[in-house]
Amino acid sequence: MDMSKTYIIEVGSESAGIVVRDRAGFRFFSASQRFSCLDGKLFRSAREAERAAKNRASSKKSTCPEFVKSLRRALPKLPF
């Protein structure tokens, strides 16, 4: 039996991303900026990735801390 290698992760009606099975586990690819902190992360199962996406969606923060840090590094210091 050939098991599926790709799963779509949705939280409510929002697409969080997909997970793709590889030799090490399930790699997450985000569908929106809201889930970017999960992008590239490896999970043991598709269900674990889904739980992480649900936890992210229920977080009160609108963006992932890693994304904010990368923006701060990328943007020049503004003189005000």
HUPELIN-V72483 format. One record per backbone hydrogen bond with DSSP energy under -1.0 kcal/mol. NH is the residue of the N-H (numbers start at 1). CO is the residue of the C=O. Records with the same first field share a line. If there is no record, write none. Layout:
NH: CO  CO
This chain:
7: 19
9: 17
11: 14
14: 11
16: 9
17: 9
18: 29
19: 7
20: 27
21: 5
22: 25
26: 43
27: 20
28: 41
29: 18
31: 16
35: 32
36: 33
38: 35
40: 28
41: 38
43: 26
49: 45
50: 46
51: 47
52: 48
53: 49
54: 50
55: 51
56: 52
57: 53
58: 54
68: 64
69: 65
70: 66
71: 67
72: 68
73: 69
74: 70
75: 71
80: 78
